[in-house]
């Protein structure tokens, strides 16, 4: 098997989920930081995915498993593990991801939405890799005077989302 870094993929870590006021609406983003550099990938995600990412990054546990905790438990119950997450292609303007899993039957590759795969990465401590093309595309969108560039830059500077359990 080819190592992710040998395939031109950049090691990153999930840094934070943020919510930004965008003209009366709230837009949520996940920010990934380059492990051995200063580049960042910013991805707009849905509210539920951002909430789950923020809770996962904070190490919050729920009385009953939510969808991502259930998914991780399901993989583990089948004697499997998530080996790595690869944000490796852009499809119709969206970042697509490959989740590499390993189990008794060998290694499998599973297509996933980036926000779902990143939630799984946070819960399993699986390494995250991003294609150089995707990283360059995101950095180019952060440049200039567009509204999108301004939001992406605000996401980098914003404080992380904080999730609190109401029962504590």
Secondary structure, DSSP 8 states (H G I E B T S, - for coil): ---GGGGTEEEEEEEEEEEEEETTEEEEEEEEEETTSS-EEEEEE-HHHHHHHHHHHHT---SS--HHHHHHHHHHHTT-EEEEEEEEEEETTEEEEEEEEEETTEEEEEEEEHHHHHHHHHHHT-EEEEEHHHHHHHHHHTSSS-HHHHHHHHHHHS-------TT-
